[in-house]
């Protein structure tokens, strides 16, 4: 009969996995940061589109700029802290923004096309989900790859 591990050892294993930044935990952390940015993106988009009457693409691009800036800061300090050394750098911010343009294109195309088939806010939520997949992949494999010269 197998004995379940003690709670302390579960906690220790979770803490060790977090320190090692396993891919799954990174994706979960990135997703949690993404939830914050979903609110930022959705809020700025809604404000621009519904309140200020901006065209759908312009409202989406402005929302993306605000959300991607917020995402860079939070992910640099949490999800990819080991890789970034917990430091914010203009060069890394620009690389992050450039890499996230894949997500912007995915997001904008999805919300634009989706708005013809469903309510705009539903299309925006679908667009955010599609952009997440592209953004995490680019962040993990391009922007925040482990560097030899970074120390935690």
Z-matrix of the N, CA and C atoms (Angstrom, degrees):
N
C 1 1.445
C 2 1.528 1 108.74
N 3 1.307 2 115.04 1 133.39
C 4 1.470 3 121.72 2 -177.90
C 5 1.523 4 109.87 3 -85.18
N 6 1.310 5 115.41 4 132.91
C 7 1.465 6 121.03 5 178.46
C 8 1.525 7 108.02 6 -96.17
N 9 1.338 8 117.55 7 127.90
C 10 1.472 9 118.88 8 179.23
C 11 1.524 10 110.71 9 -65.41
N 12 1.324 11 116.80 10 146.39
C 13 1.458 12 119.42 11 -179.30
C 14 1.527 13 110.81 12 -65.18
N 15 1.320 14 114.82 13 151.94
C 16 1.464 15 120.00 14 178.29
C 17 1.525 16 109.40 15 -68.04
N 18 1.348 17 116.56 16 151.57
C 19 1.472 18 119.43 17 -179.89
C 20 1.519 19 113.65 18 -55.53
N 21 1.331 20 118.03 19 -35.93
C 22 1.468 21 119.74 20 179.90
C 23 1.522 22 111.07 21 -63.36
N 24 1.314 23 117.13 22 -39.82
C 25 1.461 24 118.61 23 -179.25
C 26 1.530 25 110.75 24 -71.64
N 27 1.334 26 117.73 25 -32.08
C 28 1.469 27 119.89 26 173.56
C 29 1.523 28 110.07 27 -62.23
N 30 1.312 29 115.26 28 -46.36
C 31 1.458 30 120.08 29 179.30
C 32 1.525 31 110.64 30 -62.22
N 33 1.314 32 116.95 31 -43.01
C 34 1.467 33 120.94 32 -179.91
C 35 1.524 34 110.80 33 -63.04
N 36 1.333 35 116.72 34 -41.05
C 37 1.473 36 119.88 35 178.13
C 38 1.515 37 111.36 36 -66.31
N 39 1.324 38 116.83 37 -41.01
C 40 1.467 39 120.68 38 178.06
C 41 1.518 40 110.25 39 -63.59
N 42 1.319 41 116.41 40 -44.25
C 43 1.462 42 120.64 41 178.84
C 44 1.524 43 111.07 42 -63.25
N 45 1.326 44 117.52 43 -42.11
C 46 1.459 45 121.11 44 178.29
C 47 1.529 46 110.93 45 -63.79
N 48 1.327 47 116.85 46 -43.69
C 49 1.466 48 120.40 47 178.38
C 50 1.518 49 110.43 48 -62.78
N 51 1.342 50 116.36 49 -39.07
C 52 1.466 51 119.77 50 178.91
C 53 1.531 52 109.69 51 -63.96
N 54 1.313 53 116.81 52 -43.09
C 55 1.468 54 120.55 53 179.35
C 56 1.525 55 111.08 54 -61.93
N 57 1.306 56 116.18 55 -38.38
C 58 1.460 57 120.04 56 -179.75
C 59 1.524 58 111.67 57 -79.70
N 60 1.312 59 116.01 58 -10.02
C 61 1.465 60 122.71 59 176.70
C 62 1.527 61 111.79 60 55.71
N 63 1.316 62 114.71 61 55.77
C 64 1.457 63 120.09 62 176.28
C 65 1.524 64 109.55 63 -55.35
N 66 1.298 65 115.95 64 149.47
C 67 1.466 66 121.93 65 -176.03
C 68 1.527 67 112.50 66 -54.80
N 69 1.322 68 117.24 67 -42.98
C 70 1.461 69 120.26 68 -179.02
C 71 1.523 70 110.16 69 -63.54
N 72 1.330 71 117.06 70 -44.57
C 73 1.462 72 119.18 71 179.24
C 74 1.524 73 111.61 72 -65.65
N 75 1.322 74 116.57 73 -35.46
C 76 1.461 75 119.23 74 175.60
C 77 1.520 76 110.34 75 -62.40
N 78 1.322 77 116.31 76 -44.05
C 79 1.465 78 119.72 77 -179.87
C 80 1.525 79 110.70 78 -63.38
N 81 1.341 80 117.51 79 -39.43
C 82 1.462 81 120.73 80 177.82
C 83 1.529 82 109.79 81 -65.02
N 84 1.319 83 116.61 82 -46.43
C 85 1.464 84 120.15 83 178.55
C 86 1.520 85 111.05 84 -61.27
N 87 1.330 86 116.21 85 -44.53
C 88 1.460 87 121.08 86 178.07
C 89 1.530 88 109.67 87 -60.33
N 90 1.324 89 116.06 88 -39.01
C 91 1.462 90 120.73 89 178.21
C 92 1.523 91 112.36 90 -65.56
N 93 1.334 92 116.90 91 -39.84
C 94 1.466 93 120.11 92 177.92
C 95 1.525 94 111.06 93 -65.81
N 96 1.322 95 116.12 94 -42.04
C 97 1.460 96 119.81 95 174.45
C 98 1.529 97 108.63 96 -62.43
N 99 1.321 98 114.79 97 -38.23
C 100 1.459 99 120.06 98 178.09
C 101 1.520 100 112.75 99 -61.43
N 102 1.329 101 117.25 100 -34.22
C 103 1.467 102 119.68 101 176.97
C 104 1.531 103 111.19 102 -63.64
N 105 1.324 104 115.57 103 -40.92
C 106 1.464 105 119.40 104 175.95
C 107 1.527 106 109.07 105 -61.90
N 108 1.321 107 115.51 106 -45.94
C 109 1.464 108 119.73 107 -178.52
C 110 1.523 109 112.66 108 -71.34
N 111 1.326 110 116.86 109 -25.86
C 112 1.455 111 119.95 110 173.46
C 113 1.530 112 108.72 111 -60.21
N 114 1.328 113 115.60 112 -46.10
C 115 1.468 114 119.47 113 179.19
C 116 1.527 115 110.90 114 -63.37
N 117 1.334 116 116.77 115 -41.49
C 118 1.460 117 121.03 116 178.84
C 119 1.529 118 109.84 117 -63.87
N 120 1.332 119 116.19 118 -51.66
C 121 1.459 120 122.24 119 -178.70
C 122 1.533 121 111.05 120 -59.51
N 123 1.323 122 115.72 121 -50.15
C 124 1.458 123 121.65 122 -178.48
C 125 1.536 124 110.81 123 -62.26
N 126 1.340 125 116.15 124 -43.27
C 127 1.461 126 120.52 125 -179.27
C 128 1.519 127 112.90 126 -66.01
N 129 1.319 128 117.05 127 -46.84
C 130 1.465 129 120.59 128 179.95
C 131 1.526 130 110.26 129 -66.33
N 132 1.337 131 116.95 130 -41.55
C 133 1.464 132 120.41 131 177.40
C 134 1.531 133 110.87 132 -60.10
N 135 1.332 134 116.21 133 -49.04
C 136 1.466 135 120.66 134 -178.78
C 137 1.515 136 111.64 135 -61.49
N 138 1.319 137 116.16 136 -42.62
C 139 1.467 138 120.58 137 178.25
C 140 1.533 139 110.69 138 -61.10
N 141 1.322 140 116.14 139 -47.35
C 142 1.462 141 119.98 140 -179.40
C 143 1.519 142 113.14 141 -66.66
N 144 1.329 143 116.33 142 -44.52
C 145 1.472 144 120.45 143 -175.27
C 146 1.531 145 111.72 144 -76.26
N 147 1.318 146 117.15 145 -49.72
C 148 1.459 147 120.02 146 -173.79
C 149 1.533 148 113.35 147 -85.82
N 150 1.332 149 117.10 148 -41.11
C 151 1.465 150 119.50 149 -175.51
C 152 1.531 151 112.24 150 -83.89
N 153 1.331 152 115.91 151 -46.26
C 154 1.466 153 119.34 152 -176.65
C 155 1.531 154 113.01 153 -94.90
N 156 1.325 155 117.67 154 -6.46
C 157 1.459 156 121.33 155 177.19
C 158 1.520 157 114.49 156 67.88
N 159 1.330 158 117.08 157 28.40
C 160 1.465 159 120.55 158 178.57
C 161 1.523 160 109.77 159 -70.20
N 162 1.322 161 117.56 160 151.14
C 163 1.468 162 120.14 161 173.53
C 164 1.534 163 109.32 162 -59.55
N 165 1.321 164 116.80 163 150.80
C 166 1.458 165 122.10 164 -173.98
C 167 1.529 166 112.91 165 -56.58
N 168 1.320 167 117.14 166 -40.92
C 169 1.468 168 119.81 167 -178.76
C 170 1.526 169 110.89 168 -70.12
N 171 1.324 170 118.84 169 -42.95
C 172 1.466 171 121.38 170 178.30
C 173 1.525 172 111.08 171 -63.41
N 174 1.322 173 117.12 172 -44.17
C 175 1.466 174 120.71 173 178.09
C 176 1.526 175 110.41 174 -60.51
N 177 1.329 176 116.76 175 -38.79
C 178 1.458 177 120.75 176 -179.77
C 179 1.528 178 111.78 177 -69.04
N 180 1.310 179 117.42 178 -40.68
C 181 1.475 180 120.61 179 179.92
C 182 1.524 181 110.55 180 -66.31
N 183 1.319 182 117.75 181 -43.24
C 184 1.473 183 120.45 182 178.07
C 185 1.533 184 110.01 183 -62.13
N 186 1.322 185 116.64 184 -44.75
C 187 1.462 186 120.47 185 178.54
C 188 1.528 187 110.46 186 -60.78
N 189 1.323 188 116.68 187 -39.40
C 190 1.467 189 120.87 188 179.40
C 191 1.525 190 111.10 189 -63.75
N 192 1.326 191 117.59 190 -44.40
C 193 1.469 192 121.01 191 -178.85
C 194 1.533 193 110.58 192 -59.46
N 195 1.322 194 116.52 193 -45.57
C 196 1.462 195 120.21 194 179.63
C 197 1.529 196 110.29 195 -65.32
N 198 1.327 197 117.16 196 -46.94
C 199 1.466 198 120.78 197 -177.56
C 200 1.526 199 112.76 198 -67.40
N 201 1.324 200 118.08 199 -39.57
C 202 1.465 201 120.03 200 -178.46
C 203 1.534 202 110.64 201 -69.39
N 204 1.315 203 117.45 202 -33.46
C 205 1.474 204 120.22 203 176.33
C 206 1.525 205 110.07 204 -65.78
N 207 1.314 206 116.41 205 -45.41
C 208 1.453 207 121.41 206 177.17
C 209 1.526 208 110.57 207 -62.22
N 210 1.318 209 117.14 208 -42.27
C 211 1.456 210 122.39 209 179.92
C 212 1.523 211 111.61 210 -61.65
N 213 1.325 212 116.90 211 -42.67
C 214 1.465 213 120.01 212 179.78
C 215 1.528 214 110.43 213 -59.48
N 216 1.317 215 116.49 214 -48.04
C 217 1.470 216 120.29 215 -177.46
C 218 1.522 217 110.56 216 -61.67
N 219 1.318 218 117.52 217 -51.67
C 220 1.465 219 120.40 218 -176.41
C 221 1.531 220 111.26 219 -66.03
N 222 1.326 221 117.86 220 -44.80
C 223 1.467 222 119.64 221 -179.85
C 224 1.522 223 112.71 222 -66.33
N 225 1.319 224 117.74 223 -34.11
C 226 1.465 225 120.38 224 177.80
C 227 1.521 226 111.48 225 -65.01
N 228 1.320 227 115.96 226 -33.56
C 229 1.455 228 120.53 227 -176.22
C 230 1.523 229 113.60 228 -92.67
N 231 1.344 230 117.58 229 -12.32
C 232 1.468 231 119.88 230 -178.46
C 233 1.527 232 111.16 231 -126.61
N 234 1.300 233 117.29 232 -81.59
C 235 1.463 234 123.02 233 -172.08
C 236 1.522 235 112.87 234 -53.87
N 237 1.311 236 116.61 235 -46.64
C 238 1.463 237 121.17 236 -176.70
C 239 1.530 238 111.37 237 -113.00
N 240 1.341 239 116.63 238 33.75
C 241 1.465 240 120.75 239 -178.15
C 242 1.526 241 112.43 240 -62.36
N 243 1.328 242 117.70 241 -37.63
C 244 1.466 243 119.73 242 178.73
C 245 1.519 244 110.94 243 -64.19
N 246 1.316 245 115.56 244 -43.94
C 247 1.459 246 119.94 245 -177.46
C 248 1.522 247 112.11 246 -72.18
N 249 1.318 248 117.51 247 -34.08
C 250 1.466 249 120.70 248 -177.56
C 251 1.517 250 112.28 249 -90.51
N 252 1.323 251 116.17 250 -9.20
C 253 1.455 252 118.99 251 -174.80
C 254 1.524 253 111.08 252 70.77
N 255 1.328 254 116.74 253 13.52
C 256 1.460 255 120.82 254 -179.12
C 257 1.511 256 113.32 255 68.89
N 258 1.332 257 115.82 256 19.78
C 259 1.469 258 119.94 257 -178.55
C 260 1.520 259 110.61 258 -114.83
N 261 1.319 260 114.58 259 146.79
C 262 1.461 261 121.45 260 175.45
C 263 1.519 262 107.87 261 -96.90
N 264 1.322 263 115.86 262 129.27
C 265 1.461 264 121.17 263 -179.04
C 266 1.518 265 108.89 264 -130.67
N 267 1.315 266 116.44 265 139.05
C 268 1.465 267 120.84 266 179.31
C 269 1.532 268 109.89 267 -59.20
N 270 1.307 269 116.81 268 -43.22
C 271 1.464 270 120.83 269 -179.24
C 272 1.530 271 111.29 270 -60.04
N 273 1.343 272 116.46 271 -44.96
C 274 1.463 273 120.36 272 178.71
C 275 1.532 274 111.02 273 -67.60
N 276 1.330 275 116.88 274 -37.07
C 277 1.462 276 120.63 275 177.77
C 278 1.529 277 110.03 276 -61.68
N 279 1.328 278 116.37 277 -45.80
C 280 1.470 279 119.80 278 179.06
C 281 1.524 280 111.25 279 -64.21
N 282 1.344 281 117.04 280 -40.93
C 283 1.465 282 120.81 281 177.06
C 284 1.530 283 110.13 282 -63.19
N 285 1.326 284 116.73 283 -40.23
C 286 1.461 285 121.28 284 178.11
C 287 1.526 286 110.04 285 -62.19
N 288 1.332 287 116.67 286 -47.02
C 289 1.466 288 120.85 287 179.68
C 290 1.525 289 111.16 288 -61.05
N 291 1.324 290 116.26 289 -44.06
C 292 1.466 291 120.07 290 179.45
C 293 1.527 292 110.17 291 -63.25
N 294 1.334 293 116.73 292 -45.09
C 295 1.464 294 119.12 293 -179.04
C 296 1.525 295 111.39 294 -64.96
N 297 1.313 296 116.58 295 -33.19
C 298 1.460 297 120.15 296 -177.79
C 299 1.530 298 113.38 297 -78.13
N 300 1.336 299 116.59 298 -5.51
C 301 1.465 300 118.11 299 176.56
C 302 1.524 301 110.94 300 -63.93
N 303 1.327 302 117.36 301 -26.04
C 304 1.464 303 119.92 302 173.26
C 305 1.520 304 110.26 303 -61.08
N 306 1.338 305 115.60 304 -42.43
C 307 1.461 306 120.41 305 176.08
C 308 1.519 307 111.78 306 -67.28
N 309 1.334 308 116.47 307 -37.03
C 310 1.472 309 120.57 308 178.04
C 311 1.523 310 110.57 309 -62.86
N 312 1.311 311 116.26 310 -45.88
C 313 1.466 312 120.25 311 179.69
C 314 1.533 313 109.61 312 -62.74
N 315 1.329 314 116.56 313 -45.99
C 316 1.464 315 121.05 314 178.49
C 317 1.525 316 110.37 315 -60.41
N 318 1.336 317 115.72 316 -47.69
C 319 1.463 318 122.09 317 -178.47
C 320 1.526 319 111.16 318 -62.18
N 321 1.327 320 117.13 319 -49.02
C 322 1.463 321 121.22 320 -176.66
C 323 1.525 322 111.38 321 -66.11
N 324 1.320 323 117.19 322 -43.94
C 325 1.468 324 120.03 323 178.98
C 326 1.529 325 110.69 324 -62.55
N 327 1.339 326 116.17 325 -40.81
C 328 1.467 327 119.92 326 -179.30
C 329 1.523 328 111.52 327 -66.19
N 330 1.339 329 117.54 328 -45.70
C 331 1.471 330 119.15 329 -179.10
C 332 1.528 331 110.71 330 -67.62
N 333 1.321 332 117.14 331 -37.98
C 334 1.464 333 120.50 332 -179.16
C 335 1.528 334 111.33 333 -66.42
N 336 1.326 335 116.34 334 -51.31
C 337 1.465 336 120.34 335 -179.50
C 338 1.528 337 110.14 336 -68.35
N 339 1.325 338 116.29 337 -43.60
C 340 1.458 339 120.28 338 -179.75
C 341 1.515 340 113.66 339 -60.33
N 342 1.335 341 117.03 340 -30.73
C 343 1.472 342 120.39 341 -178.43
C 344 1.527 343 112.27 342 -65.00
N 345 1.315 344 117.75 343 -16.60
C 346 1.463 345 121.56 344 176.34
C 347 1.529 346 112.03 345 -82.07
N 348 1.350 347 116.74 346 -17.49
C 349 1.458 348 120.56 347 -174.29
C 350 1.523 349 114.47 348 -117.18
N 351 1.335 350 116.75 349 -11.29
C 352 1.463 351 120.75 350 -177.10
C 353 1.523 352 108.72 351 -153.24
N 354 1.319 353 117.80 352 170.04
C 355 1.467 354 119.23 353 176.09
C 356 1.532 355 110.86 354 -58.31
N 357 1.322 356 116.37 355 147.68
C 358 1.469 357 121.75 356 -176.13
C 359 1.528 358 111.92 357 -55.74
N 360 1.317 359 118.24 358 -43.22
C 361 1.469 360 119.78 359 -178.26
C 362 1.532 361 111.62 360 -66.81
N 363 1.308 362 118.02 361 -34.17
C 364 1.470 363 120.55 362 174.96
C 365 1.526 364 110.19 363 -67.15
N 366 1.315 365 116.40 364 -41.31
C 367 1.465 366 120.76 365 177.36
C 368 1.521 367 110.39 366 -62.89
N 369 1.330 368 116.88 367 -37.78
C 370 1.460 369 121.17 368 179.57
C 371 1.532 370 110.34 369 -65.28
N 372 1.326 371 117.90 370 -42.34
C 373 1.465 372 120.65 371 178.06
C 374 1.531 373 111.19 372 -63.74
N 375 1.308 374 117.15 373 -42.02
C 376 1.466 375 121.29 374 176.19
C 377 1.532 376 110.28 375 -62.00
N 378 1.317 377 116.28 376 -40.54
C 379 1.464 378 121.61 377 180.00
C 380 1.525 379 111.33 378 -64.44
N 381 1.321 380 117.09 379 -39.29
C 382 1.467 381 121.00 380 178.99
C 383 1.530 382 109.92 381 -64.27
N 384 1.322 383 117.85 382 -41.33
C 385 1.473 384 121.14 383 178.66
C 386 1.531 385 111.37 384 -63.93
N 387 1.319 386 116.72 385 -43.91
C 388 1.468 387 120.22 386 179.25
C 389 1.525 388 110.69 387 -64.07
N 390 1.324 389 116.47 388 -41.94
C 391 1.457 390 120.99 389 178.98
C 392 1.520 391 112.72 390 -64.40
N 393 1.346 392 116.98 391 -33.12
C 394 1.462 393 121.17 392 179.21
C 395 1.522 394 111.30 393 -57.46
N 396 1.313 395 116.59 394 -46.55
C 397 1.465 396 120.79 395 -178.34
C 398 1.526 397 111.62 396 -59.98
N 399 1.304 398 115.95 397 -44.22
C 400 1.467 399 120.78 398 179.52
C 401 1.530 400 109.86 399 -68.37
N 402 1.328 401 117.64 400 -45.76
C 403 1.462 402 121.80 401 -176.29
C 404 1.522 403 113.29 402 -63.29
N 405 1.346 404 117.67 403 -43.38
C 406 1.462 405 119.05 404 179.77
C 407 1.516 406 110.83 405 -63.11
N 408 1.305 407 116.61 406 -45.13
C 409 1.467 408 120.27 407 -179.37
C 410 1.523 409 111.00 408 -58.91
N 411 1.312 410 116.93 409 -46.76
C 412 1.464 411 119.92 410 -179.44
C 413 1.529 412 111.55 411 -67.76
N 414 1.322 413 117.84 412 -38.48
C 415 1.468 414 120.61 413 178.94
C 416 1.515 415 111.14 414 -64.38
N 417 1.327 416 115.91 415 -47.38
C 418 1.460 417 120.10 416 -175.61
C 419 1.523 418 112.91 417 -69.07
N 420 1.315 419 116.77 418 -43.92
C 421 1.461 420 119.69 419 -172.26
C 422 1.525 421 114.60 420 -94.36
N 423 1.337 422 117.76 421 -15.89
C 424 1.462 423 119.80 422 -176.70
C 425 1.528 424 111.85 423 -115.67
N 426 1.311 425 117.60 424 -61.33
C 427 1.461 426 120.84 425 -170.55
C 428 1.521 427 112.94 426 -75.84
N 429 1.330 428 117.30 427 -50.29
C 430 1.462 429 120.72 428 -172.18
C 431 1.518 430 112.79 429 -105.05
N 432 1.311 431 116.92 430 35.45
C 433 1.465 432 118.90 431 176.22
C 434 1.526 433 107.93 432 -66.92
N 435 1.317 434 115.43 433 152.29
C 436 1.472 435 120.18 434 -177.34
C 437 1.518 436 109.38 435 -63.79
N 438 1.319 437 115.32 436 132.57
C 439 1.467 438 121.68 437 177.27
C 440 1.510 439 108.81 438 -112.78
N 441 1.287 440 116.07 439 146.01
C 442 1.458 441 121.42 440 -178.61
C 443 1.523 442 112.99 441 -68.59
N 444 1.347 443 117.37 442 -30.28
C 445 1.460 444 120.86 443 -173.67
C 446 1.533 445 113.69 444 -89.37
N 447 1.342 446 119.09 445 6.10
C 448 1.469 447 120.55 446 -177.84
C 449 1.520 448 110.26 447 -101.49
N 450 1.299 449 114.67 448 136.11
C 451 1.472 450 120.97 449 177.16
C 452 1.511 451 107.76 450 -122.15
N 453 1.359 452 115.75 451 142.58
C 454 1.471 453 118.89 452 178.98
C 455 1.515 454 112.83 453 -64.37
